[in-house]
Structures are given as C-alpha cells and as structure tokens.
Amino acid sequence: MSIDPSRADWSDELEMLERDGELSRPWVEQAARWLLVLHPQPPVRRFVDVGAGPGHAACQFADLLPDAMITALDPTRAFLDRARERATQLGLSSRFATYEGALDTDVHAVAPADLIWASHVLHHMPNPVDALRRLRGALVPDGVLAVAEGGLPMRVLPGGYGVARPSFVDRLEATVGDYFLHRWSLTDSATGGTKDWPMMLAEAGLEPIASKTFILEHQAPVHARVREHIVDRFTRVRELVSDRLTSEEAAALDRLLDSSDPAGLVRRPDLFLLAAYTVHAARRPA
C-alpha cells in the first residue's frame, strides 16, 4: 500500500518514510549483502541511491562499503537534509553526498557509479524502460543496477482481518492499485504490461544477473513503532480510496481504524507485519 507521489509536499511524508526505513532495515541489509556477493570485483568505489528519501538505505550500504563514496539522489530537499543529518550522526559525512534532482533525468549528474540502488521508485516513472536506460548510462562498464520492485503485498492480520470476509484484503489491494494507475495516468509501459522487470532491464540494454526475494517479518506482538506505521498506512489508504470502496468495504476499513473497536488496529494483540520485496540485479555490459 503505497503513499501518493503526486502530493504537492513530499516533506509531509517524512515521518512515515522514517518509520518505513527503520522497519525495512532487515530486508535491505540482506539485499545489500546479496548484491555485494554478485559484485565482488572490481570493488564498489561509487554507490548511488536513486530515490534515497531520508537516507536509511544509503547509510546501510555505506556501512557495508567502507571505501565507497555514497551519493543520495532525491527530488525532495527535506529528505536529503535528513539524509545528511543521519550520515553525520553515523560518522559518514566525509564520504556521503546528496544531490537534489529528478530520479531519471538528473542521474547523469551523479555518474559514474559502480552500484546503483533504486528501491520502489521506477514504477512511478511514465516509461520505466527509458528510466532504466538513463540509469544504465550512469553506470561504469560492468557496473550493477539493483531495482527493488514487486514482491508480495503487506499483510498484518489473519484472514479477513476480523472485520470482513477474507477477500476484503485482496479487494482493498486491488482498489489501491487501480487508484494509482488512474492517478498517475500510467500506461502499459509503466506497469510492465506483459514484461517483467528482468525483461525491461534487458530492453534497456542491461544484462540481467539474478532476482531474489527478501522477507520482512515483525511477529506479534509488534513494537509500538510497527503498529504506528501500519495504522498510518491504512489511514492513508482510507484518504485515497474511500470513495472507491463499497459500503461494506468502507465500513470494514473504518472498523480497522477505530481505536475504540476491539477489532481496530491499535488494539489487536495479533497484529503483525509480513511482506516480501524482490530485487532485480543487472549489469552494464563492458
């Protein structure tokens, strides 16, 4: 369940992205270590995080790449300010840079890179293949691009979440997906159509290496920060698609967000967080 990238002020999303970055650390760590096995030689000297947000992933990669220069690219200044603060707090400021710019058209400004990480940003592009070509152009020969897209939707409660039939969860996901297709006026080229990400990477002139899926799991009973994050996500879903839901679906969502309802998210002892994230790695031909 994504946030809406068309909102006028992305800085309003900073707190949610901070929590998301904190909770995502386990799977990002696994993905980063996997990528470094795929890219043993030459060593990574320049790393770029495209759509870096407040810098969680960039700083994680910096920990694993002690000899690399790290660049965080994002169009939102408030995110980059926070990324610099985080890098300073972690003692990384001497090799941590930020660049404020568009995720596709400005990537040349932070080139060349040995390893580029693009997590859940390319599906925002009107033409992802064109964006992939630009990212390929920012890589050194034999450089690696890692695209985190797809996986499995987040699940937080058993069955129909105790407020509706089991199909409620799938219908809610489908409604959110349809909303974003309409909101962004996305075409088949943006959603992949009949092409998966490895096929689009190949079309962009890259050589697909491998794809791997990583699990994020916070078991019940969850920490307060996990619960807050889940409540925020469902609150945003209601803001975005309440007018697209059936009366039954809207009532079920209202119950989940009702703090006085025993079935509400804030009171459920069985609340958990389970999701899967797929990373696709490809190399620029020498």
CORTA-V952165 format. One record per run of one state. SS is the DSSP state (alpha for helix, beta for strand, coil for the rest). FROM is the first residue (numbers start at 1). LEN is the number of residues. If there is no record, write none. Layout:
[[SS,FROM,LEN] [SS,FROM,LEN]]
This chain:
[[coil,1,9] [alpha,10,14] [coil,24,1] [alpha,25,14] [coil,39,7] [beta,46,5] [coil,51,5] [alpha,56,9] [coil,65,4] [beta,69,6] [coil,75,2] [alpha,77,13] [coil,90,3] [alpha,93,3] [beta,96,5] [coil,101,6] [alpha,107,4] [coil,111,2] [beta,113,7] [coil,120,2] [alpha,122,3] [coil,125,3] [alpha,128,10] [coil,138,1] [beta,139,17] [coil,156,11] [alpha,167,17] [coil,184,4] [alpha,188,4] [coil,192,5] [alpha,197,7] [coil,204,2] [beta,206,13] [coil,219,5] [alpha,224,21] [coil,245,2] [alpha,247,10] [coil,257,16] [beta,273,12] [coil,285,2]]
